[in-house]
Amino acid sequence: MEFRIIKKFPSNKDFNRLFSSVGWGNRDNKKINQNRQNSVFGVSVYLDNKIVGMARVVGDGCYYTVYDVVVHKNFQGQGIGRIVMNEIVKWYKTIEDDDSYLYLGASKGKENFYEKFGFVSRPYGEIGSGMKYDPDYLKSK
């Protein structure tokens, strides 16, 4: 199998094809276009002209966050996630300086995968835990 790596955000159709394959549903075109516009780097992986993996990075020149790391359900375990993450790390190394940081929010149980690329779980040293806003949290208190 020879994968074709394209360093850009996929088409809306391909984006939703991947999301649907892993049970994440579909995003409407307006949101996908906004995702594309707000991304500073994207990588898509194809096999026989069909998308099998992708990821994107959102950033402001100092802080960058990896989003939407997804591999088509029929192609998981074949190294596509590794390809995507290697491309992101290679890209980041071209812009990295003393005042830039690359983050991601790993799904539970996937932390070991990302550690292979130099990511560390938080809290780590002086860095606190990563957190997500949840409006229902306060209601449960």
N, CA, C and O of each residue as an XYZ file, in Angstrom:
564
protein
N       0.824     -1.174      0.000
C       0.000      0.000      0.000
C       0.873      1.244      0.000
O       1.781      1.385      0.819
N       0.589      2.129     -0.917
C       1.320      3.384     -0.948
C       0.355      4.531     -0.711
O      -0.552      4.781     -1.505
N       0.571      5.219      0.397
C      -0.287      6.325      0.761
C       0.227      7.604      0.127
O       1.435      7.807      0.011
N      -0.694      8.463     -0.282
C      -0.362      9.768     -0.834
C      -0.647     10.803      0.249
O      -1.765     10.879      0.759
N       0.348     11.590      0.597
C       0.233     12.600      1.651
C       0.090     13.961      0.996
O       0.926     14.370      0.189
N      -0.990     14.662      1.357
C      -1.222     16.004      0.849
C      -1.250     16.945      2.039
O      -2.020     16.744      2.978
N      -0.421     17.961      2.002
C      -0.305     18.883      3.130
C      -1.329     20.005      2.986
O      -0.985     21.164      2.757
N      -2.585     19.628      3.125
C      -3.664     20.606      3.137
C      -4.916     19.964      3.726
O      -5.018     18.743      3.848
N      -5.839     20.804      4.078
C      -7.126     20.415      4.630
C      -7.927     19.704      3.528
O      -7.887     20.137      2.376
N      -8.647     18.633      3.851
C      -9.390     17.913      2.808
C     -10.647     18.657      2.356
O     -11.037     19.659      2.955
N     -11.260     18.161      1.314
C     -12.540     18.715      0.869
C     -13.599     18.449      1.936
O     -13.412     17.596      2.803
N     -14.687     19.167      1.873
C     -15.775     18.973      2.833
C     -16.317     17.546      2.762
O     -16.609     16.932      3.788
N     -16.443     17.038      1.572
C     -16.951     15.673      1.384
C     -16.006     14.660      2.037
O     -16.454     13.757      2.743
N     -14.709     14.809      1.804
C     -13.733     13.889      2.400
C     -13.684     14.033      3.922
O     -13.556     13.042      4.640
N     -13.785     15.269      4.407
C     -13.812     15.519      5.839
C     -14.951     14.725      6.482
O     -14.737     14.004      7.457
N     -16.147     14.857      5.937
C     -17.297     14.153      6.493
C     -17.230     12.644      6.277
O     -17.751     11.881      7.091
N     -16.610     12.215      5.218
C     -16.436     10.778      4.986
C     -15.627     10.155      6.125
O     -15.972      9.086      6.630
N     -14.551     10.832      6.523
C     -13.741     10.334      7.637
C     -14.508     10.390      8.954
O     -14.554      9.407      9.692
N     -15.106     11.537      9.246
C     -15.849     11.681     10.493
C     -16.937     10.619     10.615
O     -17.093     10.005     11.671
N     -17.684     10.403      9.544
C     -18.756      9.400      9.569
C     -18.209      8.006      9.807
O     -18.835      7.204     10.500
N     -17.056      7.709      9.245
C     -16.506      6.349      9.344
C     -16.170      5.960     10.782
O     -16.155      4.775     11.114
N     -15.900      6.955     11.641
C     -15.551      6.657     13.035
C     -16.685      7.006     14.001
O     -16.493      7.003     15.217
N     -17.851      7.304     13.459
C     -19.006      7.569     14.302
C     -19.097      8.974     14.856
O     -19.818      9.208     15.826
N     -18.375      9.924     14.253
C     -18.407     11.307     14.729
C     -19.476     12.130     14.019
O     -19.598     13.328     14.278
N     -20.245     11.522     13.138
C     -21.290     12.236     12.420
C     -20.734     13.114     11.322
O     -19.618     12.909     10.847
N     -21.526     14.094     10.925
C     -21.149     15.035      9.875
C     -21.206     16.459     10.401
O     -22.000     16.773     11.288
N     -20.365     17.311      9.851
C     -20.430     18.749     10.124
C     -21.034     19.407      8.892
O     -20.854     18.935      7.769
N     -21.746     20.491      9.113
C     -22.289     21.193      7.951
C     -21.158     21.942      7.252
O     -20.116     22.225      7.843
N     -21.388     22.252      5.989
C     -20.346     22.874      5.167
C     -19.848     24.189      5.739
O     -18.661     24.498      5.635
N     -20.739     24.967      6.341
C     -20.325     26.255      6.913
C     -19.286     26.037      8.014
O     -18.287     26.755      8.065
N     -19.505     25.064      8.890
C     -18.544     24.800      9.972
C     -17.233     24.246      9.414
O     -16.155     24.631      9.866
N     -17.320     23.348      8.439
C     -16.090     22.794      7.849
C     -15.285     23.908      7.197
O     -14.062     23.951      7.339
N     -15.947     24.802      6.491
C     -15.239     25.917      5.856
C     -14.578     26.808      6.906
O     -13.477     27.315      6.691
N     -15.246     26.997      8.033
C     -14.661     27.777      9.119
C     -13.463     27.041      9.722
O     -12.450     27.662     10.044
N     -13.578     25.706      9.876
C     -12.433     24.901     10.342
C     -11.246     25.094      9.412
O     -10.116     25.287      9.860
N     -11.512     25.040      8.118
C     -10.446     25.197      7.114
C      -9.793     26.571      7.238
O      -8.567     26.690      7.246
N     -10.625     27.601      7.335
C     -10.127     28.974      7.404
C      -9.276     29.204      8.648
O      -8.297     29.948      8.596
N      -9.636     28.578      9.761
C      -8.924     28.778     11.015
C      -7.721     27.859     11.196
O      -7.000     27.973     12.187
N      -7.502     26.969     10.269
C      -6.370     26.044     10.359
C      -5.134     26.657      9.725
O      -5.202     27.263      8.655
N      -4.003     26.492     10.401
C      -2.736     26.992      9.863
C      -1.965     25.891      9.148
O      -1.031     26.164      8.394
N      -2.360     24.656      9.388
C      -1.740     23.517      8.708
C      -2.734     22.368      8.701
O      -3.475     22.159      9.662
N      -2.736     21.648      7.625
C      -3.560     20.456      7.518
C      -2.810     19.384      6.764
O      -1.943     19.673      5.939
N      -3.149     18.151      7.053
C      -2.559     17.031      6.322
C      -3.658     16.009      6.071
O      -4.448     15.681      6.956
N      -3.683     15.517      4.839
C      -4.651     14.501      4.438
C      -3.893     13.339      3.817
O      -2.907     13.536      3.107
N      -4.358     12.133      4.089
C      -3.720     10.931      3.557
C      -4.736     10.192      2.695
O      -5.876      9.962      3.100
N      -4.291      9.826      1.495
C      -5.169      9.158      0.537
C      -4.585      7.817      0.121
O      -3.368      7.631      0.092
N      -5.468      6.896     -0.196
C      -5.115      5.615     -0.798
C      -6.076      5.419     -1.952
O      -7.292      5.427     -1.761
N      -5.542      5.244     -3.145
C      -6.382      5.093     -4.344
C      -7.407      6.223     -4.456
O      -8.578      5.976     -4.742
N      -6.969      7.445     -4.234
C      -7.801      8.647     -4.327
C      -8.960      8.697     -3.335
O      -9.897      9.474     -3.523
N      -8.911      7.883     -2.287
C      -9.915      7.928     -1.226
C      -9.217      8.337      0.066
O      -8.157      7.812      0.407
N      -9.823      9.276      0.773
C      -9.217      9.752      2.013
C      -9.261      8.656      3.068
O     -10.275      7.981      3.247
N      -8.127      8.492      3.770
C      -8.044      7.485      4.834
C      -7.570      8.080      6.155
O      -7.611      7.405      7.184
N      -7.115      9.346      6.142
C      -6.673      9.975      7.378
C      -6.485     11.464      7.216
O      -6.308     11.969      6.108
N      -6.526     12.165      8.348
C      -6.318     13.615      8.324
C      -6.035     14.133      9.723
O      -6.234     13.434     10.716
N      -5.572     15.357      9.780
C      -5.455     16.128     11.011
C      -5.252     17.578     10.599
O      -4.914     17.884      9.455
N      -5.471     18.464     11.574
C      -5.272     19.887     11.299
C      -4.727     20.571     12.541
O      -4.835     20.054     13.653
N      -4.141     21.744     12.331
C      -3.572     22.535     13.414
C      -4.175     23.933     13.344
O      -4.224     24.552     12.281
N      -4.631     24.417     14.495
C      -5.127     25.778     14.636
C      -4.094     26.528     15.464
O      -3.571     25.989     16.439
N      -3.797     27.767     15.084
C      -2.784     28.495     15.835
C      -2.871     29.988     15.671
O      -3.514     30.507     14.759
N      -2.194     30.671     16.594
C      -2.209     32.135     16.573
C      -0.803     32.732     16.462
O      -0.621     33.923     16.712
N       0.171     31.935     16.099
C       1.539     32.430     16.002
C       2.376     32.117     17.216
O       3.602     32.221     17.173
N       1.731     31.735     18.297
C       2.425     31.379     19.531
C       1.940     30.018     20.036
O       2.744     29.136     20.337
N       0.637     29.861     20.122
C       0.036     28.609     20.596
C      -0.636     27.900     19.432
O      -1.384     28.500     18.660
N      -0.350     26.613     19.325
C      -0.909     25.789     18.253
C      -1.539     24.552     18.883
O      -1.002     23.982     19.832
N      -2.678     24.150     18.347
C      -3.369     22.977     18.865
C      -3.749     22.056     17.721
O      -4.278     22.495     16.699
N      -3.472     20.773     17.907
C      -3.798     19.751     16.923
C      -5.250     19.325     17.143
O      -5.659     19.044     18.269
N      -6.015     19.281     16.068
C      -7.410     18.852     16.105
C      -7.694     17.832     15.009
O      -6.965     17.714     14.024
N      -8.772     17.113     15.221
C      -9.339     16.231     14.195
C      -8.340     15.215     13.635
O      -8.261     15.011     12.424
N      -7.587     14.586     14.526
C      -6.742     13.471     14.100
C      -7.696     12.280     13.933
O      -8.221     11.748     14.911
N      -7.901     11.885     12.711
C      -8.872     10.820     12.455
C      -8.372      9.923     11.326
O      -7.859     10.392     10.310
N      -8.536      8.631     11.536
C      -8.179      7.631     10.527
C      -9.443      6.820     10.235
O     -10.128      6.368     11.152
N      -9.735      6.647      8.972
C     -10.919      5.887      8.554
C     -10.952      4.551      9.280
O      -9.928      3.880      9.409
N     -12.126      4.170      9.749
C     -12.259      2.955     10.572
C     -11.714      1.707      9.879
O     -11.231      0.800     10.556
N     -11.777      1.640      8.567
C     -11.293      0.459      7.841
C      -9.779      0.444      7.660
O      -9.222     -0.531      7.154
N      -9.107      1.529      8.075
C      -7.666      1.626      7.854
C      -6.889      1.869      9.146
O      -5.691      2.153      9.103
N      -7.549      1.763     10.277
C      -6.858      1.975     11.551
C      -5.877      0.838     11.809
O      -6.115     -0.306     11.423
N      -4.777      1.172     12.466
C      -3.744      0.186     12.776
C      -2.769     -0.063     11.646
O      -1.977     -1.002     11.708
N      -2.814      0.771     10.603
C      -1.928      0.581      9.452
C      -0.885      1.686      9.315
O      -0.252      1.818      8.268
N      -0.706      2.478     10.371
C       0.346      3.491     10.359
C      -0.074      4.851      9.848
O       0.763      5.746      9.731
N      -1.346      5.031      9.541
C      -1.799      6.318      8.999
C      -1.753      7.408     10.065
O      -1.364      8.538      9.770
N      -2.140      7.093     11.282
C      -2.041      8.062     12.369
C      -0.610      8.515     12.576
O      -0.355      9.690     12.839
N       0.319      7.586     12.457
C       1.742      7.911     12.582
C       2.174      8.855     11.458
O       2.919      9.806     11.696
N       1.708      8.594     10.240
C       2.044      9.465      9.107
C       1.553     10.880      9.380
O       2.300     11.844      9.217
N       0.302     11.002      9.792
C      -0.307     12.305     10.048
C       0.460     13.059     11.138
O       0.787     14.235     10.973
N       0.741     12.383     12.242
C       1.438     13.052     13.339
C       2.872     13.409     12.976
O       3.359     14.464     13.380
N       3.550     12.565     12.232
C       4.907     12.902     11.785
C       4.893     14.163     10.926
O       5.782     15.006     11.046
N       3.891     14.297     10.062
C       3.789     15.490      9.212
C       3.537     16.734     10.050
O       4.095     17.795      9.769
N       2.706     16.615     11.070
C       2.433     17.761     11.941
C       3.694     18.169     12.698
O       4.015     19.355     12.772
N       4.401     17.209     13.254
C       5.623     17.530     13.994
C       6.674     18.133     13.059
O       7.351     19.091     13.432
N       6.818     17.583     11.850
C       7.767     18.156     10.881
C       7.410     19.602     10.570
O       8.282     20.471     10.542
N       6.131     19.857     10.337
C       5.689     21.223     10.060
C       6.009     22.132     11.240
O       6.561     23.218     11.062
N       5.659     21.686     12.447
C       5.866     22.521     13.634
C       7.343     22.857     13.827
O       7.673     23.978     14.214
N       8.211     21.928     13.570
C       9.650     22.176     13.737
C      10.149     23.276     12.812
O      11.185     23.881     13.088
N       9.437     23.552     11.717
C       9.844     24.627     10.809
C       9.469     26.005     11.335
O      10.014     27.006     10.871
N       8.551     26.079     12.293
C       8.126     27.372     12.834
C       8.421     27.510     14.323
O       8.269     28.595     14.884
N       8.834     26.441     14.958
C       9.043     26.417     16.409
C      10.109     27.432     16.826
O      11.134     27.594     16.163
N       9.837     28.106     17.941
C      10.829     28.972     18.558
C      10.600     28.941     20.076
O       9.778     28.165     20.562
N      11.317     29.774     20.815
C      11.226     29.758     22.279
C       9.874     30.239     22.802
O       9.568     30.070     23.982
N       9.074     30.830     21.935
C       7.790     31.379     22.370
C       6.613     30.715     21.645
O       5.569     31.342     21.469
N       6.769     29.461     21.226
C       5.657     28.749     20.591
C       5.482     27.389     21.243
O       6.435     26.782     21.730
N       4.239     26.928     21.239
C       3.886     25.682     21.912
C       2.882     24.918     21.071
O       1.992     25.501     20.452
N       3.039     23.607     21.058
C       2.123     22.743     20.314
C       1.393     21.852     21.305
O       2.018     21.133     22.085
N       0.073     21.901     21.269
C      -0.777     21.142     22.178
C      -1.694     20.211     21.407
O      -1.864     20.339     20.195
N      -2.276     19.278     22.131
C      -3.385     18.484     21.607
C      -4.155     17.922     22.781
O      -3.633     17.821     23.891
N      -5.384     17.561     22.532
C      -6.209     16.915     23.551
C      -6.416     15.476     23.146
O      -7.237     15.185     22.277
N      -5.687     14.580     23.760
C      -5.783     13.158     23.407
C      -7.073     12.568     23.962
O      -7.476     12.888     25.080
N      -7.708     11.723     23.197
C      -8.844     10.966     23.711
C      -8.340     10.019     24.788
O      -7.201      9.553     24.741
N      -9.189      9.744     25.743
C      -8.811      8.862     26.845
C      -8.293      7.531     26.299
O      -8.923      6.901     25.449
N      -7.141      7.123     26.804
C      -6.538      5.871     26.377
C      -5.611      5.999     25.180
O      -4.943      5.030     24.818
N      -5.554      7.170     24.558
C      -4.706      7.378     23.375
C      -3.420      8.139     23.702
O      -2.628      8.430     22.805
N      -3.210      8.459     24.972
C      -2.043      9.254     25.355
C      -0.724      8.596     24.933
O       0.191      9.287     24.486
N      -0.619      7.288     25.066
C       0.625      6.590     24.704
C       0.977      6.773     23.233
O       2.152      6.876     22.882
N      -0.031      6.812     22.379
C       0.216      7.021     20.950
C       0.923      8.356     20.734
O       1.909      8.426     20.000
N       0.424      9.410     21.368
C       0.988     10.751     21.153
C       2.338     10.934     21.833
O       3.145     11.750     21.387
N       2.596     10.196     22.893
C       3.901     10.279     23.552
C       5.024      9.898     22.599
O       6.142     10.393     22.742
N       4.754      9.038     21.640
C       5.775      8.613     20.663
C       6.274      9.770     19.806
O       7.326      9.677     19.173
N       5.508     10.865     19.791
C       5.875     12.020     18.981
C       6.394     13.175     19.827
O       6.631     14.268     19.313
N       6.573     12.935     21.125
C       7.134     13.949     22.009
C       6.119     14.694     22.857
O       6.493     15.615     23.584
N       4.854     14.329     22.788
C       3.840     14.970     23.630
C       3.872     14.332     25.007
O       4.110     13.132     25.140
N       3.630     15.141     26.033
C       3.602     14.640     27.406
C       2.228     14.923     27.996
O       1.595     15.931     27.685
N       1.783     14.013     28.853
C       0.494     14.197     29.506
C       0.592     15.328     30.515
O       1.636     15.543     31.130
N      -0.503     16.041     30.674
C      -0.568     17.106     31.654
C      -1.346     16.601     32.847
O      -2.267     15.811     32.642
N      -1.059     16.984     34.061
C      -0.019     17.951     34.409
C       1.380     17.378     34.242
O       1.604     16.183     34.437
N       2.303     18.233     33.885
C       3.689     17.867     33.638
C       4.549     19.031     34.112
O       4.471     20.133     33.570
N       5.354     18.782     35.109
C       6.208     19.845     35.632
C       5.363     20.996     36.144
O       4.491     20.799     36.990
N       5.609     22.177     35.648
C       4.885     23.371     36.085
C       3.574     23.580     35.334
O       2.827     24.510     35.639
N       3.295     22.736     34.369
C       2.101     22.917     33.532
C       0.921     22.216     34.190
O       1.030     21.052     34.574
N      -0.191     22.901     34.321
C      -1.397     22.326     34.911
C      -2.127     21.416     33.937
O      -1.682     21.191     32.811
N      -3.256     20.900     34.397
C      -4.050     19.985     33.581
C      -4.718     20.711     32.429
O      -5.100     21.875     32.555
N      -4.856     20.023     31.311
C      -5.662     20.527     30.219
C      -7.122     20.429     30.646
O      -7.500     19.486     31.341
N      -7.943     21.388     30.240
C      -9.338     21.386     30.663
C     -10.241     21.749     29.496
O      -9.816     22.377     28.526
N     -11.507     21.333     29.615
C     -12.507     21.589     28.591
C     -13.726     22.193     29.264
O     -14.125     21.739     30.336
N     -14.315     23.191     28.664
C     -15.524     23.798     29.197
C     -16.683     22.824     29.073
O     -16.894     22.231     28.015
N     -17.434     22.659     30.155
C     -18.604     21.781     30.178
C     -19.694     22.485     30.974
O     -19.643     22.482     32.204
N     -20.678     23.088     30.314
C     -21.700     23.852     31.019
C     -22.536     23.008     31.991
O     -23.132     23.555     32.919
N     -22.589     21.709     31.794
C     -23.366     20.838     32.680
C     -22.618     20.489     33.958
O     -23.221     19.982     34.905
N     -21.339     20.745     34.001
C     -20.535     20.392     35.183
C     -21.050     21.092     36.438
O     -21.248     20.449     37.469
N     -21.265     22.386     36.356
C     -21.705     23.147     37.519
C     -23.109     22.720     37.963
O     -23.426     22.781     39.151
N     -23.933     22.299     37.036
C     -25.277     21.850     37.374
C     -25.245     20.569     38.214
O     -26.155     20.311     39.003
N     -24.201     19.782     38.036
C     -24.098     18.524     38.764
C     -23.531     18.696     40.173
O     -23.521     17.752     40.963
N     -23.063     19.899     40.482
C     -22.457     20.177     41.800
C     -23.503     20.508     42.837
O     -23.166     20.766     43.993
